[in-house]
Amino acid sequence: MALAAVGTTPVWAQGTAASGAQATESTDSIVQMRSEIRAADAEYLAKVRAADRVRERLVAEAWAERKKAVEAARSGASSG
């Protein structure tokens, strides 16, 4: 019996090797998918941060214009 088994892979080992290969492929695809998700998240966050900077600049400009208008109105009212 032992001589017959030499050089052959037992059936249970063949199944294990196949499932191991599938598990490796599955793990590789999961790693790839997670990498793509991280890249997409980083790209999204960069866009959000850029939009936040634009919004903050616009708000600051609007406040500066408002402040000038209020000061102009006050100086016009006090001189008249």
ChimeraX attribute file (.defattr): number of C-alpha atoms within 10 A of each C-alpha:
attribute: neighborCount
match mode: 1-to-1
recipient: residues
	/A:1	5
	/A:2	5
	/A:3	7
	/A:4	7
	/A:5	9
	/A:6	9
	/A:7	7
	/A:8	9
	/A:9	11
	/A:10	11
	/A:11	9
	/A:12	8
	/A:13	10
	/A:14	12
	/A:15	12
	/A:16	12
	/A:17	13
	/A:18	11
	/A:19	12
	/A:20	12
	/A:21	12
	/A:22	12
	/A:23	12
	/A:24	12
	/A:25	12
	/A:26	12
	/A:27	12
	/A:28	12
	/A:29	12
	/A:30	12
	/A:31	12
	/A:32	12
	/A:33	12
	/A:34	12
	/A:35	12
	/A:36	12
	/A:37	12
	/A:38	12
	/A:39	12
	/A:40	12
	/A:41	12
	/A:42	12
	/A:43	12
	/A:44	12
	/A:45	12
	/A:46	12
	/A:47	12
	/A:48	12
	/A:49	12
	/A:50	12
	/A:51	12
	/A:52	12
	/A:53	12
	/A:54	12
	/A:55	12
	/A:56	12
	/A:57	12
	/A:58	12
	/A:59	12
	/A:60	12
	/A:61	12
	/A:62	12
	/A:63	12
	/A:64	12
	/A:65	12
	/A:66	12
	/A:67	12
	/A:68	12
	/A:69	12
	/A:70	12
	/A:71	12
	/A:72	12
	/A:73	11
	/A:74	11
	/A:75	11
	/A:76	10
	/A:77	9
	/A:78	8
	/A:79	6
	/A:80	5
